[in-house]
Amino acid sequence: MQKCPYCDFNSHGKKGDIPEAEYIQHLLHDIKADLHYVQGRKLSSIFIGGGTPSLLSGEAYRYLLSEIKTLIGFEDDIEVTLEANPGTVETDKFKHYVAAGINRISIGVQSLQQDKLTQLGRIHGEQEALNSAQEAHQAGLNSFNLDLMHGLPNQSVDDAMEDLKKAIAMSPPHLSWYQLTIEPNTQFASKPPVLPEDETLWEIQERGQALLAEHGYQQYEISGYAKTEMQCRHNLNYWQFGDYIGIGCGAHGKITLPEQQQILRTVKVKHPRGYMDLSKPYLYEQWHVANDDKPFEFFMNVFRLKAPASKQQFVEYTGLQLSAISQQINTAVNKGLLEETADSWLVTNKGHRYLNDLLELFV
């Protein structure tokens, strides 16, 4: 409906009616052009994200998912997630999404305090967020997620904890709880708001993590908290350096080409007008990840997880030997950022707190 001032994602303000049927056809043509990347595999997850996918109808997604299943095939327990904004969710809309084959919803709440929602440029209020969570429960979804920010303009520790308590009271199986950061080329970058001091941010983080753990939410990733067996499988695939095909405006893809021992990165055309221009390809750019960049790309993902990173997977996924990174690993261990065993590495609490410093060792 409108661009949020903090958002640097590839999203565009809605102007007039959305060409729903036309866009879905382009998505299917885009998938067909990338089918060779499937390499005989089935889909284990689909994530429909970016902008506000809940502006499209349940019927559009029913058709899209049916066609994708015909083209590629689904694992029996496939996870299909749709991002939704509370301001665009109408009564019973989630039921139509479930009927279309979507079994997980990610709701962009961001805050449950009206003054903070206004500062963030959100088009919904607290009641609409509460209604969305209720709709998710009533639709019988396997799982749903609430996106919630902290470190908001002029936010106190008590404000942040009140927000988190309200979100927990909505009983989501999964919570994404992350700090607001000011990104380049956003409204907030040109007119920065007053954000909390570092000491306040750290207290918010510590108290919030304790509160989430108290209510049965296990932190499995830097900003991911879930009830038992409710982790987002699609996100886990990213953090475990798995493959994914990127379809749609500005979508990114990562594909391993085992025979060439190469990792291919792809990006699709960003603007909807250009993407739906039949005279142009959907692919905007692609490149093979250089060997020197593979360690950083691997660790940038796996070190987000609150689980050991496998040495064997590093060798298999990058095609490099452990000797290529032994010096950096030793430095990280000596600085207390990593613990090392014969089979794996584990980021310490200090390492997660200073994750950027850890990752810079591999640049």
C-alpha positions as CSV (number, residue, x, y, z in Angstrom):
1,M,0.0,0.0,0.0
2,Q,2.9,2.3,0.8
3,K,6.7,2.1,1.3
4,C,7.8,2.0,5.0
5,P,10.5,4.5,5.9
6,Y,12.9,1.8,7.2
7,C,12.4,-0.7,4.4
8,D,15.2,-1.4,1.9
9,F,13.5,-4.4,0.4
10,N,12.4,-4.5,-3.3
11,S,8.9,-3.2,-2.6
12,H,6.9,-0.6,-4.5
13,G,3.9,1.5,-3.5
14,K,0.6,0.2,-5.0
15,K,-0.8,2.3,-7.8
16,G,-4.2,1.2,-9.1
17,D,-5.2,-2.4,-9.5
18,I,-2.6,-5.1,-9.2
19,P,-2.3,-7.1,-12.5
20,E,-2.7,-10.4,-10.5
21,A,-3.3,-12.9,-13.3
22,E,-0.6,-11.4,-15.5
23,Y,2.0,-11.4,-12.7
24,I,1.2,-15.0,-11.8
25,Q,1.8,-16.0,-15.4
26,H,5.2,-14.3,-15.4
27,L,6.1,-16.1,-12.2
28,L,5.3,-19.4,-14.0
29,H,7.3,-18.5,-17.1
30,D,10.2,-17.5,-14.8
31,I,10.1,-20.9,-13.0
32,K,10.1,-22.7,-16.3
33,A,13.2,-20.9,-17.4
34,D,15.0,-22.1,-14.2
35,L,13.8,-25.7,-14.1
36,H,17.3,-27.0,-14.9
37,Y,18.4,-25.8,-11.5
38,V,16.1,-28.3,-9.8
39,Q,18.5,-31.1,-10.6
40,G,15.9,-33.9,-9.9
41,R,15.0,-32.6,-6.4
42,K,11.5,-31.9,-5.0
43,L,10.6,-28.7,-3.2
44,S,10.7,-28.8,0.6
45,S,9.7,-25.2,1.2
46,I,8.3,-22.2,-0.6
47,F,8.5,-18.7,0.9
48,I,6.2,-16.0,-0.7
49,G,7.7,-12.8,0.5
50,G,8.7,-9.2,-0.3
51,G,6.3,-6.3,-0.3
52,T,2.8,-7.4,0.6
53,P,1.9,-10.8,-0.9
54,S,-1.3,-10.8,1.0
55,L,-2.6,-8.2,-1.5
56,L,-3.2,-11.2,-3.9
57,S,-6.2,-13.5,-3.7
58,G,-6.3,-17.0,-2.4
59,E,-7.4,-18.2,-5.8
60,A,-4.3,-16.7,-7.4
61,Y,-2.1,-18.7,-5.0
62,R,-4.2,-21.9,-5.5
63,Y,-3.4,-21.7,-9.2
64,L,0.2,-20.8,-8.7
65,L,1.0,-23.6,-6.2
66,S,-0.9,-26.1,-8.3
67,E,1.2,-25.3,-11.4
68,I,4.4,-25.3,-9.5
69,K,3.6,-28.7,-8.1
70,T,3.0,-30.0,-11.6
71,L,6.3,-28.5,-12.8
72,I,8.6,-29.6,-9.9
73,G,6.9,-31.7,-7.3
74,F,6.5,-31.2,-3.6
75,E,7.8,-33.2,-0.6
76,D,4.9,-34.6,1.4
77,D,5.6,-32.3,4.3
78,I,6.4,-29.1,2.3
79,E,6.3,-25.9,4.2
80,V,4.6,-23.0,2.2
81,T,4.9,-19.6,3.9
82,L,3.1,-16.4,2.9
83,E,4.1,-13.0,4.3
84,A,1.1,-10.8,5.3
85,N,0.6,-7.3,6.6
86,P,-2.2,-6.9,9.2
87,G,-3.5,-3.8,7.3
88,T,-4.3,-6.0,4.2
89,V,-5.8,-9.0,5.9
90,E,-9.6,-9.2,5.5
91,T,-11.9,-11.5,7.5
92,D,-11.5,-15.2,6.4
93,K,-8.7,-14.4,4.0
94,F,-6.3,-16.8,5.8
95,K,-8.9,-19.6,5.3
96,H,-8.7,-19.0,1.5
97,Y,-4.8,-19.2,1.7
98,V,-5.0,-22.4,3.6
99,A,-7.4,-23.8,1.0
100,A,-4.8,-22.8,-1.7
101,G,-2.1,-24.9,0.0
102,I,-0.4,-22.3,2.2
103,N,0.3,-23.8,5.7
104,R,2.3,-21.0,7.3
105,I,1.8,-17.3,7.6
106,S,4.3,-14.6,8.6
107,I,2.6,-11.5,9.9
108,G,4.4,-8.2,9.8
109,V,3.3,-6.8,13.2
110,Q,6.6,-4.8,13.9
111,S,5.1,-3.2,17.0
112,L,1.9,-3.3,19.1
113,Q,2.1,0.3,20.2
114,Q,0.3,2.9,18.1
115,D,2.9,5.7,18.4
116,K,5.7,3.3,17.2
117,L,3.5,2.0,14.4
118,T,3.0,5.6,13.2
119,Q,6.7,6.3,13.3
120,L,7.4,3.1,11.3
121,G,4.9,4.1,8.6
122,R,2.7,1.0,9.2
123,I,-0.9,1.2,7.9
124,H,-2.3,-1.0,10.7
125,G,-3.0,-0.6,14.4
126,E,-2.7,-2.8,17.4
127,Q,-6.3,-4.2,17.0
128,E,-5.7,-5.2,13.4
129,A,-2.5,-7.1,14.5
130,L,-4.5,-8.9,17.2
131,N,-7.2,-9.7,14.6
132,S,-4.6,-11.1,12.2
133,A,-3.3,-13.5,14.9
134,Q,-6.8,-14.6,15.8
135,E,-7.5,-15.2,12.1
136,A,-4.4,-17.3,11.8
137,H,-5.5,-19.5,14.8
138,Q,-9.0,-19.9,13.4
139,A,-7.8,-20.7,9.9
140,G,-6.1,-23.9,11.3
141,L,-2.7,-23.0,10.1
142,N,0.1,-25.5,10.9
143,S,2.2,-22.6,12.1
144,F,2.4,-18.8,11.9
145,N,5.0,-16.3,12.7
146,L,4.9,-12.7,14.1
147,D,7.6,-10.3,12.9
148,L,8.4,-7.9,15.8
149,M,11.1,-5.2,16.0
150,H,12.9,-3.7,18.9
151,G,15.3,-0.8,19.2
152,L,12.6,1.5,17.8
153,P,12.7,5.3,17.9
154,N,12.7,6.6,21.5
155,Q,11.9,3.1,22.7
156,S,12.6,2.3,26.4
157,V,13.4,-1.1,27.8
158,D,9.9,-1.2,29.4
159,D,8.3,-0.3,26.0
160,A,10.1,-3.1,24.3
161,M,9.2,-5.6,26.9
162,E,5.5,-4.6,26.8
163,D,5.5,-5.1,23.0
164,L,7.1,-8.5,23.4
165,K,4.6,-9.5,26.1
166,K,1.7,-8.6,23.9
167,A,3.1,-10.6,21.0
168,I,3.7,-13.6,23.3
169,A,0.1,-13.3,24.5
170,M,-1.0,-13.8,20.9
171,S,0.4,-17.4,21.1
172,P,2.4,-17.6,17.8
173,P,4.3,-20.8,17.3
174,H,7.2,-18.7,15.9
175,L,8.5,-15.2,16.7
176,S,11.0,-13.2,14.6
177,W,12.3,-10.6,17.0
178,Y,15.0,-8.3,15.6
179,Q,16.5,-4.9,16.0
180,L,15.7,-2.0,13.8
181,T,18.7,-1.0,11.7
182,I,19.0,2.1,9.5
183,E,19.7,0.9,5.9
184,P,21.0,3.1,3.0
185,N,18.6,4.5,0.5
186,T,15.6,4.5,2.9
187,Q,13.6,7.5,4.3
188,F,15.2,6.8,7.7
189,A,18.7,7.0,6.2
190,S,18.0,10.6,4.9
191,K,16.1,11.6,8.1
192,P,17.4,9.4,10.9
193,P,15.1,9.0,13.9
194,V,16.5,9.0,17.5
195,L,17.3,5.4,18.3
196,P,18.0,4.0,21.8
197,E,21.6,4.0,23.2
198,D,23.7,0.8,22.9
199,E,23.3,0.1,26.7
200,T,19.5,0.3,26.3
201,L,19.6,-2.0,23.2
202,W,21.7,-4.6,25.1
203,E,19.3,-4.6,28.1
204,I,16.4,-5.0,25.7
205,Q,18.1,-8.0,24.1
206,E,19.0,-9.7,27.4
207,R,15.6,-9.2,29.0
208,G,13.7,-10.1,25.8
209,Q,15.7,-13.4,25.4
210,A,15.0,-14.3,29.0
211,L,11.3,-13.5,28.6
212,L,11.0,-15.6,25.4
213,A,12.8,-18.6,27.0
214,E,10.5,-18.3,30.0
215,H,7.5,-18.8,27.7
216,G,8.9,-21.8,25.8
217,Y,10.4,-20.0,22.8
218,Q,13.8,-21.5,21.9
219,Q,16.2,-19.3,20.1
220,Y,17.5,-21.2,17.1
221,E,18.9,-18.3,15.1
222,I,20.0,-14.7,15.9
223,S,16.4,-13.3,15.5
224,G,14.4,-16.6,15.3
225,Y,12.5,-18.0,18.3
226,A,10.2,-20.9,18.1
227,K,8.2,-23.4,20.1
228,T,9.4,-27.0,19.9
229,E,9.5,-28.3,16.2
230,M,8.2,-25.0,14.9
231,Q,11.3,-23.5,13.4
232,C,10.9,-22.0,9.9
233,R,12.3,-24.7,7.6
234,H,12.7,-22.2,4.7
235,N,14.9,-19.9,6.9
236,L,16.9,-22.9,8.2
237,N,17.7,-23.8,4.6
238,Y,19.2,-20.3,4.1
239,W,21.2,-20.5,7.3
240,Q,22.4,-24.0,6.5
241,F,23.7,-22.8,3.1
242,G,21.1,-24.8,1.2
243,D,20.0,-24.1,-2.4
244,Y,17.0,-22.1,-3.4
245,I,15.6,-20.8,-6.7
246,G,14.6,-17.1,-6.7
247,I,11.5,-16.3,-8.7
248,G,9.8,-12.9,-9.1
249,C,10.8,-9.2,-9.0
250,G,14.2,-8.8,-7.5
251,A,14.3,-12.4,-6.2
252,H,17.7,-13.8,-5.3
253,G,18.6,-17.5,-5.9
254,K,21.6,-19.7,-4.8
255,I,22.3,-22.9,-6.7
256,T,25.1,-25.4,-6.2
257,L,26.5,-26.9,-9.5
258,P,28.2,-30.0,-8.1
259,E,29.8,-31.1,-11.4
260,Q,31.6,-27.8,-11.7
261,Q,32.1,-27.3,-8.0
262,Q,30.5,-23.9,-8.4
263,I,27.9,-21.9,-6.5
264,L,25.7,-19.7,-8.7
265,R,24.0,-16.6,-7.5
266,T,21.1,-15.2,-9.5
267,V,19.0,-11.9,-9.2
268,K,15.9,-11.2,-11.2
269,V,14.8,-7.9,-12.7
270,K,13.7,-5.6,-9.8
271,H,10.9,-3.4,-11.0
272,P,7.5,-5.0,-11.8
273,R,7.3,-3.0,-15.1
274,G,10.6,-4.4,-16.3
275,Y,9.9,-7.8,-15.0
276,M,6.6,-8.1,-16.9
277,D,8.1,-6.7,-20.1
278,L,8.0,-9.7,-22.5
279,S,10.8,-8.2,-24.6
280,K,13.3,-8.6,-21.8
281,P,14.6,-11.6,-19.8
282,Y,13.6,-12.1,-16.2
283,L,17.3,-12.6,-15.2
284,Y,19.0,-9.3,-14.1
285,E,22.4,-10.7,-13.2
286,Q,24.2,-13.9,-12.2
287,W,27.7,-14.8,-11.1
288,H,29.7,-17.7,-9.8
289,V,30.9,-17.2,-6.2
290,A,34.7,-16.9,-6.2
291,N,36.6,-19.4,-4.1
292,D,38.0,-16.6,-1.9
293,D,34.4,-15.5,-1.1
294,K,33.0,-18.9,-0.3
295,P,34.1,-19.0,3.4
296,F,32.5,-15.7,4.1
297,E,29.3,-16.7,2.4
298,F,29.1,-20.0,4.2
299,F,29.8,-18.6,7.6
300,M,27.6,-15.5,7.1
301,N,24.8,-18.0,7.1
302,V,25.7,-20.9,9.4
303,F,27.1,-18.7,12.2
304,R,23.6,-17.2,12.6
305,L,22.4,-20.5,14.0
306,K,22.5,-21.5,17.7
307,A,23.8,-24.9,16.6
308,P,27.2,-26.3,15.7
309,A,28.5,-25.7,12.2
310,S,29.7,-28.9,10.5
311,K,33.2,-29.0,9.2
312,Q,32.2,-31.7,6.7
313,Q,29.4,-29.5,5.4
314,F,31.9,-26.7,4.9
315,V,34.0,-29.0,2.7
316,E,31.1,-30.4,0.8
317,Y,29.2,-27.1,0.3
318,T,32.2,-25.0,-0.7
319,G,34.6,-27.5,-2.3
320,L,37.4,-26.1,-0.2
321,Q,39.6,-27.8,2.3
322,L,39.7,-26.9,6.0
323,S,43.3,-25.7,5.6
324,A,41.9,-22.7,3.6
325,I,40.4,-21.2,6.8
326,S,42.6,-22.6,9.6
327,Q,44.3,-19.3,10.3
328,Q,41.0,-17.4,10.6
329,I,39.4,-20.1,12.8
330,N,42.4,-20.1,15.2
331,T,42.1,-16.3,15.5
332,A,38.3,-16.6,16.2
333,V,38.9,-19.3,18.9
334,N,41.7,-17.3,20.5
335,K,39.4,-14.2,20.7
336,G,36.7,-16.3,22.4
337,L,34.3,-15.9,19.4
338,L,34.3,-19.7,18.5
339,E,34.6,-23.0,20.1
340,E,36.1,-25.9,18.0
341,T,35.7,-29.6,18.2
342,A,37.0,-32.4,15.9
343,D,33.8,-32.2,13.8
344,S,32.3,-28.7,14.2
345,W,32.5,-25.1,15.3
346,L,30.1,-23.4,17.7
347,V,29.7,-19.6,18.0
348,T,30.0,-18.5,21.6
349,N,27.7,-16.0,23.3
350,K,30.4,-13.4,22.8
351,G,30.7,-14.5,19.1
352,H,26.9,-13.9,18.6
353,R,27.2,-10.5,20.3
354,Y,30.1,-9.5,18.0
355,L,29.0,-11.5,15.0
356,N,30.2,-8.8,12.5
357,D,33.7,-9.0,14.0
358,L,33.7,-12.8,13.7
359,L,32.5,-12.6,10.0
360,E,35.1,-10.0,9.1
361,L,37.8,-12.5,9.8
362,F,36.7,-14.3,6.6
363,V,36.3,-11.3,4.3
